[in-house]
Amino acid sequence: MPESAVRDVPELPSAAWLGPLPPATRLAFQGGSAARAAAARIFPLPDAQDVCRARRDGDRAGLWLGPDECLLIAPATTGAASLLGELRAAIGTNAHSLVDVSHRQVGLEVRGPLAERILNGACALDLSLDRFPVGMCTRTAFAKAEIVLWRTEAQHFQVEVWRSFAPYVAALLQEIARDYVG
């Protein structure tokens, strides 16, 4: 029996400004200060007061989604079972929830000088660099789809979206981009 559900990345369009990200291990983590401190010894977690921020260490990232809630992202080669085991051992008996959601969602990258404008075509947040700086992340709506939006660089965004909504989000991004990209 496989360690977790494995699904192919849906067929998604790619352009100079848009592309699917490689498969990744994604874990939904919830826990109080003791569990967070224990998990942070082996995985980058934003501090509880760093609201809507991501922390990256090498190829691992922890995204703050709410009080005591983070999305943990690591390369798929890490393996969900291995990462779950590491984290559970580190957290020990501290109250927490740790769920493998790798099968549920995929990542898209929106990049380039028009990334903010394209994303703002269906996202009401102010994505200007001074209001949504590098490292900021949040759960939000993109038209009718819930996404997690993370600004990884000045002109790069990572969009985490449920697998079933990924074709819709990618198609809508392409439709919006027609106004900006030739």
C-alpha positions in Angstrom: 0.0 0.0 0.0 1.4 3.4 -0.9 2.3 5.8 2.0 -0.2 8.4 0.7 -2.5 9.0 -2.2 -0.6 9.9 -5.3 -2.2 11.8 -8.0 -0.9 13.2 -11.3 -0.7 17.0 -11.6 -3.6 18.0 -13.8 -2.9 19.2 -17.3 -2.2 22.9 -16.8 -1.2 25.6 -19.3 2.2 27.1 -19.2 3.5 30.4 -20.4 6.5 32.7 -19.8 4.5 34.2 -16.8 2.6 31.1 -15.7 3.5 27.5 -14.9 2.7 24.5 -12.7 5.1 23.9 -9.8 6.7 20.4 -9.3 4.8 18.0 -7.0 5.3 18.7 -3.3 4.6 17.2 0.1 2.1 19.5 1.8 1.0 19.1 5.4 -1.7 21.1 7.3 -0.4 21.7 10.8 -2.2 23.1 13.8 -0.8 23.5 17.2 -0.3 25.8 20.1 3.0 27.5 21.1 4.6 24.3 22.6 3.8 22.2 19.5 5.0 25.1 17.2 8.2 25.5 19.1 8.9 21.7 18.9 8.1 21.5 15.2 10.2 24.6 14.4 13.3 22.7 15.5 13.1 20.7 12.3 10.8 22.7 10.0 10.8 26.4 9.2 7.7 27.9 10.9 6.8 31.6 11.0 6.6 33.0 14.5 3.0 33.2 15.8 3.2 37.0 15.7 4.4 37.0 12.1 0.8 37.1 10.8 0.4 36.2 7.1 4.1 35.5 6.6 6.0 32.5 5.2 9.4 31.3 6.4 11.7 29.3 4.1 14.7 27.2 4.9 16.3 25.7 1.9 13.6 23.7 0.1 11.1 23.7 3.0 8.6 26.4 3.7 6.0 27.1 6.4 3.1 29.4 5.6 1.1 31.1 8.4 -2.6 30.7 7.6 -4.2 31.6 10.9 -3.6 31.5 14.6 -1.9 28.2 15.3 -2.3 27.0 11.7 0.4 26.6 9.0 0.7 25.0 5.6 4.1 23.1 5.4 5.6 22.5 2.0 8.6 20.3 1.1 9.8 18.6 -2.1 7.8 15.5 -3.0 11.0 13.5 -2.7 10.9 14.1 1.0 7.9 11.8 1.2 4.9 12.6 3.4 5.3 9.6 5.7 8.9 10.5 6.4 8.1 14.1 7.1 5.1 13.2 9.2 7.3 10.9 11.2 10.0 13.5 11.8 7.5 16.1 12.9 5.5 13.8 15.1 8.7 12.7 16.8 9.7 16.3 17.3 6.3 17.4 18.6 5.9 14.5 20.9 2.9 14.7 23.2 2.1 18.4 22.6 -1.4 18.8 21.4 -1.5 19.2 17.6 -3.0 18.2 14.3 -0.8 17.2 11.4 -2.5 16.0 8.1 -1.0 15.1 4.8 -2.9 17.2 2.1 -0.4 16.5 -0.7 -3.1 14.8 -2.8 -5.5 17.7 -2.3 -3.7 20.6 -3.9 -1.2 21.8 -6.5 1.0 24.8 -6.9 1.1 27.3 -9.7 3.7 30.1 -10.2 2.7 33.5 -11.6 5.7 35.5 -12.4 6.9 38.6 -14.2 6.3 42.3 -14.1 2.5 41.8 -14.8 2.0 39.2 -12.1 0.3 41.6 -9.7 -2.1 42.9 -12.3 -3.0 39.5 -13.6 -3.7 38.1 -10.1 -5.7 41.3 -9.3 -8.0 40.4 -12.2 -9.9 38.0 -9.8 -8.3 38.7 -6.4 -9.5 41.7 -4.4 -6.4 42.1 -2.3 -4.0 45.0 -2.8 -1.0 43.1 -4.2 1.3 46.1 -4.6 4.8 45.4 -3.2 4.3 47.8 -0.3 1.0 46.2 0.8 1.8 42.6 0.0 5.6 42.3 0.4 7.9 39.4 -0.3 7.3 36.6 2.2 3.6 37.6 2.7 1.0 34.8 2.3 -2.7 34.5 2.9 -5.7 32.3 2.3 -8.0 34.2 -0.1 -10.4 33.9 -2.9 -9.5 33.9 -6.6 -12.9 34.4 -8.3 -14.8 31.4 -7.1 -11.8 29.3 -5.9 -10.1 29.4 -2.5 -6.4 29.7 -2.8 -3.3 30.3 -0.7 -1.3 33.2 -2.2 2.4 33.6 -1.4 4.7 36.3 -2.7 8.0 34.5 -3.0 9.9 37.3 -4.8 9.1 40.8 -5.9 7.6 39.6 -9.2 6.9 36.0 -8.3 3.8 34.5 -6.6 3.0 30.9 -5.6 -0.7 30.0 -5.8 -1.7 26.9 -3.9 -5.0 25.7 -5.1 -7.1 22.5 -4.7 -6.4 20.1 -7.5 -10.0 20.1 -8.8 -9.9 24.0 -9.1 -6.5 24.2 -10.7 -7.7 24.1 -14.3 -10.3 26.7 -13.6 -7.8 29.0 -11.9 -5.2 28.5 -14.7 -7.8 29.2 -17.4 -9.0 32.3 -15.6 -5.4 33.6 -15.2 -4.9 33.1 -19.0 -8.2 34.9 -19.7 -7.2 37.9 -17.5 -3.7 37.9 -19.0 -5.0 38.5 -22.5 -5.5 42.2 -21.5 -1.8 42.5 -20.6 0.1 39.9 -22.6 0.1 39.9 -26.3 
